Amino acid sequence: MKYNHLFSPVKINSLILKNRIIAAPISNEYEKKAAGGAALVVCGHTIVEPGRSSFASGNEQSAFFKYKVEKTQERIRVCHKSGARASIEIFHAGLYARVNPGNHVWGPCAFVRDDGVEVRALDDEQMNIIADLYAKESKEAKDLGFDAIFLHFGHGWLPAQFLSPLFNHRDDEYGGTIENRAKFPLMILKRIRKAVGPDYPIEMRISGEECVEGSIEFKDTLAFILMAEEFIDSVQISAGLDINYEGNTRCASTNLVEHMPNLKWAKEVKKHVKKINVSMVGGIMSPDEAEEVLSKGYVDTVAFGRSFNADPHWPNKARDGKEDEIRPCLRCNQCYHITTNRRNVGCSVNPHYHNEDILSDQLEPATPKKVVIIGAGPAGIMCAVTASKRGHDVLLLEKKDYVGGTLKLISKEHYKVDVGRYLTYLEKQLEKSNVEVRLNCEATKEMVEKLTPDALVIAIGGQPVILPIKGVEFSNVMTYEKAISNAEKIGNHPVIIGGGTIGIELAIELSEFHHKDVTIIELTDKLAAQGNMLYRIALRQKYEKLEKPLHIYLQSQVNEIFEDKVFVQVQDGSVKEIKCDSVILCTGVRSKRSVAESFYGITPETYEIGDIIRPRLIQEATFEGYGVGNSI
């Protein structure tokens, strides 16, 4: 077996896991993750104090009974039927708890939240009540049949609020030193261990660092883990904060940081603990990476969140030597509801995620048809492979000498390694299929008519927008396509017109790795407007730390281009001269509507997918490609 360490058993207290893979608590697809081969599945969460006005009486009903007991136990059964073990996350939101107007919440210190909710400082009595509630919920989990519990002590929830000086400003015995700040979290752990007994597996997640100014430092995190070791069996190292968006970019890292960003902390924890299992979550992007950290003894288990949204069958594919069939996560965070304000939640590479009610993941055999697809970008490839699997005779036409469309271009960028992995996945899927691919073949209506298709899919994508700016014809002006493919032709003082995702990432790369003095001119009031919220925050965090700062002009436009300068109308209406030696056009993409419409009338069964409808995200290309391929 290629991944011997990844698929070796491990014992956590009394629990033996069949492999080293843990499915972290994200999404509700517990059954798919269990069937997909994860050894331990964290099946959602229960809230210790579910946001009521007071729990001083101690008579509140268990949070598990927010749901029917039968439904809770169903989560356990769907794991057990596939040979996985079931755990559940237990947490308290503390000062971030959601309550009705007029009610209060609890935290380390007293203040009023921005939304007007009063936060009351916990006293000894309330701490004891909460610690008992934790113990009660943990015992309830054990009695209901969960094989382990997963205590969330990271990401800025209540225990972390006491541990972190970002939240804890107390001057009593629960504030100040890490020993004092640890007293209440340790009280919780001690009560839980007493309630569940010595043989029941307890895992604790914690942030190595919270990654915002004034928050906990790793040395204190490590000190707390060593204090907690006697009460727990495993510690999972994460990072960042949840509700604090500046720290949230490290909870769910983007493509702008390295793979496995939490490894440095996990390795140090592993060096210092004496008996507990050390796990790591975050940015483990491939079986090879997982195998490496396990084989080198850096960690004992590996946990996956978004990667299993992309492909819940990741473990089984790796086990069976089919790692090239794993749909790779792009770390785009479209699956993370906070980033999208619950709009357009989905997955860039898995069309089924968040679309379970409208898109079947079962491919029904079709009455064979001759299907012609024009355009071998991500939408066209997905449609071709899907239709072919269902039994159709598929011909894929591509005018260029390669497949992948825009993915082929942007995967050349430094921070688009994950997109490159997805392109490789699509290429492999195409190679293994029965799809006939014709490259260097620019489709015309006459050509397609002669092919006599039963169904026609138009997936020709978009084309770069060239704005009618005076001087745009000068030799120092290039499109983003040329700039990405021919970085050596870019001068030392480039001006980028357009601050969308391509423009800003290109600017960061030119500054960070090529040490160029870059100016961005953006017409709107924000950079990367089409990106989700966490991505935009991560971008800002990235470019604010550049040694060569970017010169950014928002709500501005280029009036005229010369060979050594541009004239820009800036936000206040004045015109500014900016010296430059290259001008890069990143002014968006436009659908080729007239070309698309020319193919209508060949067959009644005609579809459009991807950017030809309108320029959007990889997510839509994947969804529409699969959806149409499964509908023909």
N, C-alpha and C positions, 0 to 999 in steps of 0.2 A: 504494500500500500504506500502511496506517495506521501500521505500525511499521517504518519504513524503517531506522532505526538497529539495531533488534533483529535484523532479518533481512538485514543487510549482512554480507559476508564479513570475516574477520579472519585475519591471518597471525601465527602464533606460531612463531618460528624458521622451520623449513622447512615447517611444517604449515599448510595453509590450511583454515579451518573455514567451512562454508557459512553459518553465522549466529553470533550472539554467545552462544548458549545452551549451558551446560554442565550435565550431569546429575551431581550430586555422589554420592559413594559411600554410599548408603543403600538398603537392600533389594537383592534379587537379580533384580529385573525389568529386566535389561539390555536384553532384546529389545524389551520394550514401550517403554522410554524411547527406544531408537534408532528404532523405527518411529514413535514419537510426534513425532519431529522435532528432538530435541536434536542439536547438531552434534558434541559430544564427550561420551562416556559413560564415567565412571570405573567400571570393572567390578569392584567389590569390592576386596579388599586382599590383600597378601601380607605376612607378618611376617618381618622380617629375622632375628630370633632367636626361634624359636617356643617359648620357655619351657623349654628343656632346662637341665640343671644347669650346664653349662659349654660355652663355645665357644672355649676357649683353644687347642685344637689347630688350629683353622682348617680341619678336614676335614669339616665338616658338609655334608650334602646341601642343595641349594638348597631354599628354602621353597616354591618353585613346585611341587616334586615331592611336597608334601603332598597334592596333587591329581594326577590324571592329566594329562599334558601335553595330551592330546586335549581334556579338559574345559576346560582353561585357554584353549586356542586356540578352542574353541567360543564363548567369550565374545566374542572378537575377531570371529569370523565373523558372529555375530548382529547386531553393530553394522554391519559393513561391508555386509551385504546390504541394509540400509536407508539406506545413504549416510552413516552416522555414523562418526566416528573413535572408537577405543577407547584408553582409558588405564587404568592400574591404580594403586591407592594402595599405597605402600610405607612401612611404619612399624615402629618398635621401641617396645614398651611401657615399657622401662626398669624403674623400680622397681615398676611396676604389672603386670609380666609374671606370667602364671599358671604355677605350677610345682607339681610333686608335693611332698608333705611331705618335709622333710629337705633339699630343694634350695634354692639361693639365687638371687637376682636381682641385677641391676646398676643402679646409679643414680649421681647426682653425689656423694652422701654416704652414709656407712655408718650404718645403724640397723636396728632390728627392727620390721617392720610389725605392725599390730594383730593380724593372723592368725598371728603367730609366724614368718613367713618373714624370713630374713636378707637385708638389702639391703647389698651390698658396693659400696664406692666404686670407680669405674673409675680405673685407673691408665693410664699412657701405652700400655702394651702392649695392654691390653684396648680402649682407644679405637681404636687402630690396627686391631685385629681387627674391631671393629664397623664402622668406616669402610670397610674392605675388603669386609665382608659387604653393606653398603649398595650399594657399587659393583658387586659380583657380581650382586645381585638386579636392579639397574637394567639391567645389560647383558643379563641373562637375559630381562628384559621386552622389551627391544628386539629380541633375537634371536628371541623367540617371535612377534613380529609386532605388539606394541602400538605404537600410533602416538605415544604420549607416556607419561610417567610423572608420578605425582602424589605428591609427598613430603609426608608429614604431619609438619610441624614445629610444630604447634599443639596445643591441647587437653590439654596436660600430658603428652604422650608424650616419649620420651627427649631429643630435641634441645631441646624446650621446657623440660624439667627442668633442663638446663644454663643456658638463657637466663634462667630465672625465679629471683629471689631467694627465692621461696616454697619452692623445693626445693634450690637451690644455695647452700650455706653454706661453700663451700671457701675456704681462705685461701692457696691456691697460685696458679699462673698460670692456672688455669681458673675462678677465683672472683673475686668483688669487682666490678670495673668491667664494663660491658657488653662492652668489648673483650676482656676475659679470659673472660667467660662465653660469648662467641661463638666461641671458638677451636675447640672440639670440633665444634659444628654446622657451622662453615665447613670444617673438615677433611673432614667427611662430604660436603659439597657438592662440594668440590674433587675428591675421589676419584670421585664419581659422574660429574662432567663429563668427567673424563679417560677413564673407562670407556666412556661412551656416545658420545663425540665431540662436536664443536662444533655439529653441525647437528641434533641430536636434541632435541625439545622437553621441557623440564623445568618442571613447575609445582610450586610450594611453597605449602602452606596454613600459615597462622600466625594465632594469636589476636592481634587488635589490643591487647586487654587480657584478662587472665584473670578479672577481675571479682571477686576475693576479696582480702581484706586481706593485704598483704605480698607480693603477686605482682608480675609485671612491669608497668611503666608503659609507656604508648604511646610515649613518647620513646625508650625503649630498644628497643622493637619496631621502630620506624622506623629507628633507627640500625643494627640488625641487617639489616634488609631492604636498606639501602644497601650494607652490606658484602657481602651475598649476591648482589647484582645481577649481578656478573660471571659467576656460575655458573648462573643460572637464566634462564628466559624469561618466566615469569609468576608472580605472587604472588596467592594468593587470601586475602582478609581475612575471618577468622571471629572468634570471641570465645569466652571461657570456658574451662572445663576439662571433661574427660570423667568421670574417676572421682570427682573432688571434686564432690559434689552441689551445693554452694553455687555453684560456678562452672558446673555443668552446665546450670543454668537459662538461661545465656547461650549455650551451645552450641546448644541447641534452645529458642529463646525461646518464651515463652507469649503468650497474648492480653493479658497485663498489661503488656507493653512495646510501644513504637511499632513500626510497620512499618520495615523496613530499619535495624535498630539499629546495624549495623556500618558504615553509610555514612559517618559522621563520620571514621572512621579511614581508610577506603578513599580518601576525597577527599584527605586529607593525604598519603597514600602517593603518589597519582597526581601531586600537585604536586611531589614531590621526586625521584621516580625519573627516570632519563634515557632508558632504552631498553626496559624490560620492560613486558609487559602487566599491567594491574591488574584483578583480578576481585574480586567480592564475593559472599558467600553469606549467607543468613539473612534471613527475613522479607520477601523480595521477593514480594508477594502478588498482583500482577496484571501483565499486559502493559504497562499504562499506566505503572506504577511503573518497570518495567524500561526502557521506552523513554525515560523522563525522565532517568534517571541516565546512560544511554548518550548521549543527545542533548546533554546538558550537559557531556559529557566528564569526568564524575566517575570513571567506570570504563570499561574496554574490553570486558569480558565479564561476564556474570551467571550465577551458579550456583544451582541449585535442588535441594533435598533433599526435604523432606516434601511440597512442592507437587506433586512428580511421583509421590509415593505416592498423593496425592489424585486426580491425573489425569495419567498419563504422556503423554497426547496434548495436553497444554497447548501446546507449541510449534506444532503443526500447526493447532490451533484458532485460535490467535492469528494465524498467518500467513494463514489462509483467511478472516479476518473473522468468525469464530465465537467470539469471546472470551466472549460471554454463555453459551456452552455449556461453559466450563471449570468443572469442579468445584472450588470454592475450598477451600483448606486452612484449617482452623480453628485451627491451632497448639495443638491439644489434647494432643498428644504421646502419644496412644494407640498410634501406630505405633512408638513408641520403647520397645524392650523393657525398658530400665532402669527406666522410670517405672512399669511394670505388673508388675514381677517376673516377666515373661514370661507373665503371665495376662491374658487378654482383649486380646491384641495385635491391632490392626486399625486401620481408618480410619473416622472418623466420617462421611465423605461418599462413600467409595469402597467399596462392599460386597465387591469382589473382592480387595482388598488383604489378604494373609495368609489368604485363604480360597480360593486358586486350586484346591485339590484337591477342594473340596466345592461350589463355586459357579461355574458357567460364566459367562464374560463374553460369550458368544454367545447371542443371543435367537433361539430356534427358533420358527418360525411355529406358531401354535396353531390347533386347530379352534375357530372363533369361539364364544364363549359370552357370555351376558349377565351381566356382573359388577357387583354393587353393593358399593361401599365406603363404610362409615360412618365419617366423621372425616377431615378434610383437614389433619392434622398432617404432620410429615415422613414418618412411616411410611405413612400413607394416600396422600400424593402420590406417593411413590416407587413404591408398589404400583400405583397407577392408571396412571401413565405407562408403567411396565414392561409391564403387562398390555395396555395399548392398543397399544404398539409391536408386540406379538405378534399383533395382529389381533382382540382381544376388544372387545366393545361395553361400555364402562365408564361407569358412572354414579357420581359422587362426591358424597356428601351431607355438608354441613357446617352445623351449627346456628348458627354465628356468621356475621357478614357479611364475613369474610375467611378466607383460607387460611393455613396455617403453624402453627396451634396455638400451643404454648408458644414456638416460635421467634419468633413475631411479638412476643410480650411481652418476652422476654429480649434481643432485638436492640435494644431501646430503651436498654439499659444502656450506659454509656460504654465498658466493656471488652469488649463483645460485637459490635464492628464486623464481625468475621469471620463471626459467626453471621448477621448481617444480610445479608452477601454470599451466604451459602449459601441463605438464604430467598429472595433475589432469583433465584438460580439455579433453585430449585425452582419458583418462580412462572413463570419463563420456560419451563421445561420443560413445565409444565402448559398454558400458553398455546399452545405449539406442537403439543401433542398433540391427539388426537381425543376426549379425555375430556370428557364432559358434566359440568359442575360446577353444583350447586344450593346456593347460599348461603342463609342464614336458613331452613334446612330441618332441623328437629329430627326425626330418624328415630324412628319407633315400629314395633313389630312389625307392626301392622296395615298401616301404610304400605308397609313393605318387602315384606310378603306380596303386596300388590297389584301390586308391580313384577315379581313372578315371576322372581327371579334364578336363573340356573343355579349361580352361585357367589356367596357372601357373605363379605366381609372386614370384621371388626370392628376399628376403629382409633380408638376414641373417647378414648384417652388416660386421664389421671388427673385428680384434682381436689385442690385444696389441703386439707390436714388442718387442721381447727380443733379444737384441744385444749380439753377441758372445764375451762378455768381460770376460777375465779370472777372476774367483772368483764370477761370477754371481750366482753361486749355493749356496753361503753362506746363513745361516739362517737370517742374518740381511738385506738381499736384498728382496725387495717386489715390486710388480707391483703397479701402481697408483690405480688400482681397490682395492687391499688389503689395501693400505694406506688410501684411502678415507673411506672405510668401517670399518677400525680398527685403528682409530687414536691413540688409547691408546697403540698400539704396536710400535709407532714411538718414537725413542730416542730423546734426547735433542739436538743432533748435527747431524741432517740428511743432507745427500747430495742427491740432486735431479738431476738425469741425464735426461736432456731434458727440455728446457725452452719454450715449446709450451704453449698454453692457459691453459691446465690442470696443467702443471708443475708450471707456474708462479703464478696462482691463489692459488694452493695448498701451495706454498711457502709463499705467503702473509698471508694466513690463519694460517699456523703453527707459523709464527712469531708474528702476531698481537694478536691472541687469545690464543695460547698455549705457547707463549714466548720462542720459540725454536730458536736456532742459526742455520740458514739455509744457505746452499750453493747450488747454481745452476750451473750446467755445461751444456753449450749449444754449439752445434757444429757449428751453423751458426753465422752470425754477428748481429742477432737481436732476441729479445724475442717475443714470440707470433706472429711469422711470418705470420701465417694464419689468424690472426685477422685484422680487418680494422684499418685505421690510428687513428681515435679518440679513439678506444679501447686501442691501444698500448700506446697512450699518457696518457690516464687515468690510465693505469697500472703503468706507470713510476711515475706519480704524487702520486699514492697510495704507492708504495714501497719506494719512497724517503722520505716519512713522517713516516715510521715505527720507533718505538722506538728501536727495535732490527733490525738493517740494514741487508739486504740480502747480501751475498757474491756472486757476479755474475762473472762468467768466460765465455766470449763469444769466439767463434772460438777456442774452447777447447774440448778435449775429454778424457774420462776416459780410461786409459790403463789397469789398474788392480784394483781389489777390494779385500780388506782384511776385517777381522771382526772389525777392529778398525780404518781403514783408507782407502783412495783411492789414487792412483797415477794418476795425471792428466797432460796431455801434454797441456800446455797453449799456448796463441797466439804467443809468440815469439819462440816457439819450445822447450822450456825448460820443464822439468818435475817437478811438484810440489806435495809434499805430503800434503794431507788434512786429518786431524783427523775427524772421524765420528763414530757414533754408529748405524746408519741406512742408507741404500741406497734405494732410491725410483726410479723405472724405469718409466719415462714419455717420452718414446722414440717413441711415435706415434702409429698409428694403420695401419694395413695392411689388405687389402681385402683378403677374403678367396676364391680365384679364383678357386682352384681345387674342392672345395666343390660345388661352384655354378655351375661349368661346368658339374658336375656329374648329375645334374637334367635335362639337355637338352636331348631331344629325347622323353620325356614323352608325350608332346603335342606340335603341331606346334605353338600354341599361348603361347609363353613363354616370360616373361619380367624380367628385373632386375631393381631394384630401390635402391636408397640410397647408403650407404657406400660400398656395395658389388661391385659397379662399380669402385669407388675409394673413399677413405676417404675424406669427405668434411664437409659442414656446415649443420645445421638443416634446413636451407633454401632450400637446394637441396632435402633433404629427403621429406619435405612437398610438394614441387612442383611436384616431380616425383611421389610421392604416390597419390596425387590428380589427376595428369595428366593421369596416367595409369588407375586408378580407374574409370576415366571418359571416357576412351577410349575402355575398354574391351566390 
